Structures are given as C-alpha cells and as structure tokens.
C-alpha cells in the first residue's frame, strides 16, 4: 500500500531487497549486515543490551528465564563489546560470527 504510512508493510522493492539477501549471489558482507540489523532492534546502528534482550525474547518466544537471559546478554557483551562502551558495533558483530556458516544459514536456492 503506497503512501499509507503503515510501517508494518513492505512494497515490492523492499521485499525484493529483503529476499536478495538470501540469494546465493549475496555476499558474506550483505548477509552479515542483514543479520546485524535483526539484532539492532532500535535501528541506531549498534546493538545494545536492550536490543539483544528483545531479539532473544523473540527467538525463544519469551520462554527464557529472566535471570538466565541477563546472564546470556552479559556474557555476549563480555565477549563481543571490544571497546566496552556498552554496544556491539558491526565490526564487533562480524568478528563474533566470522567463524560461523552465515552463508549456509542465510542462503536459499531460489
């Protein structure tokens, strides 16, 4: 719906852009940036503890005990927040997932 101002809908161009990330032709960098955006809930270009907590709540369907979630969030920040400023920047995120199979996990053959 064009011009409706509904931020919950995608136009065809946005949909195509979204789906292109899952293409075999999408680069590792594109996939990393897309994954980073998933965790950056408030869209400020960095992942804060609140962002990570919101993402974990969605991923686990709010079934993670609050104490365990806090422990997980703090552990991730201990390992990933290289400058200890309370945020995980894209470069920090990329280093953490560098040894994962992000291409395999974010690729569909279509």
VEXTIKE-540559 format. One record per residue: residue in one letter; x, z, y of N, C-alpha, C, O in turn. Coordinates in steps of 0.2 Angstrom, whole numbers, padded with zeros to 4 digits, always signed. Last residue first. Layout:
% VEXTIKE-540559
AXZYXZYXZYXZY
...
//
This chain:
% VEXTIKE-540559
X+0084-0024-0101+0078-0027-0100+0079-0034-0096+0074-0037-0095
X+0091-0010-0108+0091-0018-0109+0085-0021-0107+0080-0021-0112
X+0095+0003-0097+0090+0000-0102+0091-0008-0102+0093-0011-0097
X+0105+0016-0093+0105+0009-0094+0100+0007-0099+0099+0010-0105
X+0110+0030-0092+0106+0026-0087+0106+0019-0087+0106+0015-0082
X+0118+0033-0103+0111+0037-0102+0107+0033-0096+0101+0034-0096
X+0128+0024-0102+0124+0024-0108+0117+0027-0106+0112+0025-0109
X+0134+0028-0090+0131+0021-0090+0126+0021-0096+0121+0017-0096
X+0137+0041-0092+0132+0040-0087+0129+0033-0088+0123+0031-0087
X+0144+0049-0102+0142+0042-0103+0136+0041-0099+0131+0039-0101
X+0157+0059-0093+0150+0058-0097+0149+0051-0098+0152+0047-0094
X+0167+0061-0085+0169+0061-0092+0162+0060-0096+0163+0061-0103
X+0162+0063-0072+0166+0057-0074+0167+0056-0081+0168+0050-0083
X+0154+0073-0068+0151+0069-0073+0156+0063-0075+0153+0058-0079
X+0163+0079-0059+0160+0083-0064+0157+0078-0070+0158+0080-0076
X+0166+0069-0050+0171+0072-0054+0168+0076-0060+0171+0075-0065
X+0153+0067-0044+0157+0062-0048+0162+0064-0052+0163+0062-0058
X+0152+0079-0037+0147+0077-0042+0150+0072-0047+0150+0072-0053
X+0162+0078-0028+0162+0084-0032+0158+0082-0038+0160+0083-0044
X+0158+0067-0021+0164+0066-0024+0165+0072-0029+0167+0071-0035
X+0145+0072-0015+0145+0066-0020+0152+0066-0024+0152+0065-0030
X+0146+0090-0015+0146+0083-0011+0146+0078-0017+0147+0080-0023
X+0138+0104-0016+0141+0099-0020+0140+0092-0017+0135+0090-0017
X+0140+0119-0006+0137+0112-0008+0141+0108-0012+0147+0109-0012
X+0147+0130-0003+0140+0131-0005+0136+0124-0006+0130+0125-0007
X+0160+0128-0001+0156+0128+0005+0149+0129+0004+0144+0129+0008
X+0171+0126-0010+0167+0132-0010+0163+0133-0003+0163+0138+0000
X+0177+0114-0013+0179+0117-0006+0175+0124-0005+0176+0127+0000
X+0171+0111-0025+0178+0111-0024+0180+0115-0018+0185+0118-0018
X+0159+0115-0035+0160+0115-0027+0167+0116-0026+0169+0122-0025
X+0160+0116-0049+0159+0109-0045+0160+0109-0038+0162+0104-0035
X+0161+0129-0054+0165+0123-0057+0165+0117-0053+0170+0113-0053
X+0152+0136-0047+0159+0139-0048+0164+0133-0050+0169+0132-0048
X+0141+0129-0048+0144+0129-0042+0151+0132-0042+0155+0129-0038
X+0138+0132-0062+0139+0125-0059+0142+0125-0053+0147+0121-0052
X+0136+0145-0061+0141+0143-0065+0143+0136-0063+0149+0134-0062
X+0124+0146-0053+0131+0149-0050+0137+0146-0054+0142+0145-0051
X+0115+0140-0061+0116+0137-0055+0123+0140-0052+0127+0136-0050
X+0116+0149-0072+0117+0142-0073+0119+0139-0066+0125+0136-0066
X+0111+0161-0066+0117+0161-0070+0120+0154-0070+0126+0152-0069
X+0098+0157-0063+0103+0159-0057+0110+0159-0060+0115+0157-0057
X+0093+0155-0075+0093+0149-0071+0098+0151-0065+0103+0147-0064
X+0093+0167-0080+0097+0163-0084+0098+0157-0079+0103+0154-0079
X+0083+0173-0072+0090+0176-0072+0095+0171-0075+0101+0170-0073
X+0071+0165-0074+0075+0166-0068+0082+0168-0068+0086+0165-0064
X+0071+0155-0089+0071+0162-0086+0074+0162-0080+0080+0160-0079
X+0063+0140-0089+0070+0144-0089+0069+0150-0086+0066+0151-0081
X+0052+0132-0088+0052+0137-0094+0059+0141-0094+0060+0144-0099
X+0049+0122-0079+0049+0129-0077+0049+0134-0082+0046+0140-0082
X+0053+0111-0086+0046+0112-0085+0045+0119-0083+0040+0122-0086
X+0066+0107-0085+0064+0112-0090+0057+0114-0090+0055+0119-0093
X+0066+0098-0074+0069+0096-0081+0067+0101-0086+0065+0099-0092
X+0061+0106-0064+0058+0100-0066+0060+0099-0073+0056+0097-0077
X+0071+0116-0063+0064+0118-0064+0060+0112-0067+0056+0113-0071
X+0082+0109-0060+0082+0112-0066+0075+0114-0068+0073+0114-0074
X+0078+0105-0047+0079+0100-0052+0079+0103-0059+0076+0100-0063
X+0078+0117-0040+0072+0113-0040+0073+0108-0046+0068+0107-0050
X+0092+0121-0042+0087+0125-0045+0080+0121-0045+0077+0121-0051
X+0098+0111-0034+0099+0112-0041+0094+0116-0045+0092+0114-0050
X+0093+0114-0021+0092+0108-0024+0093+0108-0032+0088+0106-0036
X+0098+0127-0020+0091+0126-0020+0089+0119-0023+0084+0119-0027
X+0111+0125-0019+0109+0129-0024+0101+0128-0025+0099+0128-0031
X+0113+0107-0014+0114+0115-0013+0111+0118-0019+0108+0115-0023
X+0121+0093-0013+0117+0097-0017+0118+0104-0016+0124+0106-0017
X+0119+0081+0001+0123+0086-0003+0119+0090-0007+0113+0090-0006
X+0111+0073+0008+0117+0070+0006+0122+0075+0002+0128+0073+0001
X+0098+0078+0010+0103+0079+0015+0110+0076+0013+0115+0078+0017
X+0087+0078+0001+0089+0071+0004+0095+0072+0010+0095+0068+0014
X+0082+0088-0006+0080+0088+0001+0083+0082+0005+0082+0081+0011
X+0087+0086-0019+0080+0086-0018+0078+0085-0010+0073+0082-0009
X+0099+0079-0027+0098+0081-0019+0091+0080-0017+0089+0076-0014
X+0097+0075-0039+0098+0082-0038+0098+0084-0031+0097+0090-0030
X+0095+0061-0037+0090+0065-0041+0091+0073-0040+0086+0076-0039
X+0106+0057-0031+0100+0058-0027+0095+0062-0031+0091+0065-0027
X+0115+0057-0042+0116+0062-0037+0110+0063-0033+0108+0068-0031
X+0110+0046-0049+0109+0052-0052+0110+0058-0047+0107+0063-0047
X+0113+0036-0039+0106+0037-0041+0105+0044-0044+0101+0047-0042
X+0127+0037-0040+0124+0038-0033+0116+0039-0035+0113+0044-0031
X+0130+0033-0053+0131+0040-0051+0128+0042-0044+0125+0047-0044
X+0125+0020-0053+0122+0025-0057+0123+0032-0055+0119+0036-0055
X+0134+0014-0044+0127+0014-0042+0123+0019-0046+0119+0023-0044
X+0146+0017-0051+0145+0020-0044+0138+0020-0043+0136+0025-0040
X+0145+0008-0062+0145+0016-0063+0144+0019-0056+0140+0024-0056
X+0133-0005-0058+0140-0002-0058+0139+0006-0060+0134+0009-0058
X+0122-0015-0066+0123-0009-0061+0130-0006-0063+0131-0005-0069
X+0119-0023-0077+0124-0025-0072+0125-0020-0066+0130-0021-0062
X+0110-0017-0085+0117-0017-0087+0122-0019-0082+0128-0017-0082
X+0099-0007-0074+0101-0013-0077+0109-0013-0080+0112-0008-0078
X+0095+0004-0067+0095+0005-0075+0098-0002-0078+0098-0002-0084
X+0095+0000-0054+0100+0005-0056+0101+0005-0064+0106+0007-0066
X+0084-0008-0053+0090-0011-0054+0096-0007-0056+0101-0009-0059
X+0073+0000-0051+0074-0002-0058+0081-0005-0059+0084-0005-0064
X+0075+0002-0037+0075+0008-0042+0077+0005-0049+0081+0008-0052
X+0072-0011-0033+0079-0007-0031+0080-0002-0036+0085-0001-0039
X+0059-0013-0037+0065-0017-0039+0071-0014-0038+0076-0014-0043
X+0053-0003-0029+0053-0002-0036+0058-0007-0039+0062-0004-0044
X+0055-0008-0016+0058-0001-0018+0058+0000-0026+0063+0002-0028
X+0048-0020-0017+0055-0020-0016+0059-0013-0018+0064-0013-0021
X+0035-0015-0019+0038-0019-0024+0046-0019-0023+0050-0019-0028
X+0034+0002-0014+0032-0005-0013+0036-0009-0018+0040-0006-0022
X+0027+0017-0020+0033+0013-0020+0030+0006-0018+0025+0004-0021
X+0021+0033-0014+0020+0026-0017+0026+0022-0016+0030+0023-0011
X+0022+0044-0007+0022+0045-0014+0021+0038-0018+0021+0038-0024
X+0020+0043+0006+0027+0043+0004+0027+0044-0004+0033+0044-0006
X+0009+0033+0015+0009+0038+0009+0016+0037+0006+0018+0032+0003
X+0008+0025+0025+0011+0031+0026+0011+0036+0020+0014+0041+0021
X+0002+0012+0025-0002+0018+0023+0001+0024+0025-0002+0030+0025
X+0010+0001+0025+0008+0004+0031+0003+0010+0031+0001+0013+0035
X+0005-0005+0010+0009-0006+0015+0006-0003+0022+0000-0004+0023
X+0004+0000-0006+0000+0000+0000+0004+0000+0006+0008+0005+0008
//
